[in-house]
Amino acid sequence: MTLFKPAIALMNHLKYPQKFLLISLLFVLPLAFVMNLLLSEINSRIDFTQKEIYGNTYLRPLNQLWRHIPRRQLILQRQFYKDTQNLGGLSQSQSAELLDLQNKIEQEFNNLAEIDRYLARVVKTGEKLQEIKFSWQSLLDSQEFLEFRSHDRLIDQIDRFHIHIVDFSNLILDPDLDTYYLMDAIANKLPEMQKILYKIIQIEAEVVFKKAITNEQKQILISLISLLRNYNHEIEANLERAFNNNPRNNLRNSLSIPLRNFVVSISEINEYTYQLVNLVNQENRDAFKGSFYQQEMESTLEDSFTLWQQLVDHLDELLAYRLQGFEQRKQFILMFVAVILIAIIYLFIGFYLSVMRTVNQLDIASKQMTSNGAISIHLDSKDELSMVVRSFNNVAIALRESEEKYRSIFENSVDGIFQTTVDGKYISVNPALAKIYGYTSVEQMLEEIVDIQSQLYVDRDRRQQFQTLMNANDTITNFESQIYKRDRSKIWISENVRAIRDGNGKIIYYEGTVADITQRKLAEIALEKANQQILSLNNRLKEENLRMSSELEVTRKLQQMILPKEQELSLILGLDIAGFMEPAAEVGGDYYDVLQQHGRIKIGIGDVTGHGLESGMLMIMVQTAVRTLLQSEENDPVRFLDTLNRTIYGNVQRMSSDKNLTLALIDYEHGKLTLSGQHEELIVVRKNGTLERFDTIDLGFPIGLEEEISDFLAQKQIHLDLGDVMVLYTDGITEAENESRQLYGVDRLCEVVRQHVDESASSIRQAVIDDLRSHIGTQKIYDDITLLVLKQK
């Protein structure tokens, strides 16, 4: 706390608006710093991408300029060769083409000038465009005989300007692979390939003109072929990488065919040029006509410009998509931060208003509850909480006077609540307690009961026992007593009480709660009687332990005697029932029973661990306890199993036995089954042959294994229609082995029942037992076999 004293002192001297402002500033400042860094990074990426788009915009007319000027030079070159051979001047079509090229060049210069007006500062072109424009104008004004050679200087200027645009527009620094390789193709590979193709066309024109090829020309052509082949492989490989790394997957479909055609054309040009290099001057003079070479080369050159244009279009599309993504991310961040800030401000304002409203309401309420009262709590603070403290003190003064009498009385409590004096008079009770004791009102009970010891407890010494415990412990829980109701009938109650003492330690009064436990107590008494009977029987059996064979025979007969008889089962309305049990030893641990009480049918089946005397005795205990609980009219399946388990658990502990059993109980009434408890699966075969299997693993817990199992108990509802068959069994059937140690299994049992579903319960039972014995053969039976078949009439 020492570390936080300065912070506490600062906050104690600030109003809530000042606190909120301080906290907000401490929160907003680092957030603003981080937001600035994040937005700066996004803006830098936007600027980077925008600059790339500007570069593409500049390169479009510049590429067209490079396309038209070399074309003009080539026409003039060929015309020059014709002039030297006196083959005539320019044809009408050539003149028209030159004029058209000149107009296109002028148009591209205008386009460049328009773009340069907006982007000159971005790409830092300076006077370079004007210099190129001036060179073009000078070329037009020139009347030199070898004018076509003057184009080389202009083309060289355009190439340098192209490189400048690429360098200053980030077109070689892109971080994404797809756009990087597209930029590499339009900025480097395709322009270089166009230069090589144009150079090859120029040499081809000169070779055709001279009808011979020099060694120097051959060397140049070989070098150009090699470069063109390398560029061809590189552009194919690089664009394939771009296709593979294109997140939008739109490049391959659009560019793969034009790229493949262009690559094939370049390969063919290389073949044609290689043939040209290998021409022999004297023997192949007719081969220098060159029209076919010229057509193919010029077509491939045009294809390169077409491919360049397609690449630029897709690059612009990818860059625009990226730019859109950056803008959306930026907008999302700004909107997210704005929403968060608005939410924080809104919540801060709401919190402040809530605190102030609460304080004002408490202040008003305290003034209404008491007209005056000294403040007993002091808070060294100047904020609004001081009002809360003053209101609390006002309320506390008024509450102290009333809480000693009224704090523990809740009029709507389900349990009875009371306060009594030490000498046995009620101070106050709630309506629930008056109802439990049989009084029509609280006032009637307080008026008629003036001496708890003599009027309430059946055992007159019970009040004295109660006070002795209270003096020693101050609190008692589950203090169970039998008391008289107003009509003098007897009920059982359980009290949880504490003693209230004054400052000197003297008991002023008692207060506590009362619960009616009559039903549970009666069931426990009934179970205790049954338990005593079972223990008595067990003791008698143990006394005759020296005569084991006779004893086991008695137990076996007891088991058979308590099993439901055929005549008893035939009296049950609505169900056709057939049962079967065969122990593996003299005394088995399996259990089944069908009991009828006031029209309700209780069906049970269980399997005690092991065999022999203890297992048989535990089975008899379970049967007796089930019948006893049924007689006591315990109808809730979960409470039924819980009470049964606690009884059996007590017997098992007293017997120092490790036995327990699985047990499933079914309540049947008019075709409705309520299944509870954990045992084997319950099988239902409908009249139409449909099979249904119900797992009981989540409906209970082994009986006698733990004292408290109520949390594990549940129930499931099943409905039987006319002709439906329900089968209960123990694992002695499904786990029965034949000579090959193969199990009989649940599936085989289900199939036998389904095959005989139209027959009576006894016929189904006999079919199952016959099939089981057929499966077992001569193999020894290791476990009890129990089967219960019920068919809805």
Disulfide bonds with the S-S distance in Angstrom:
none
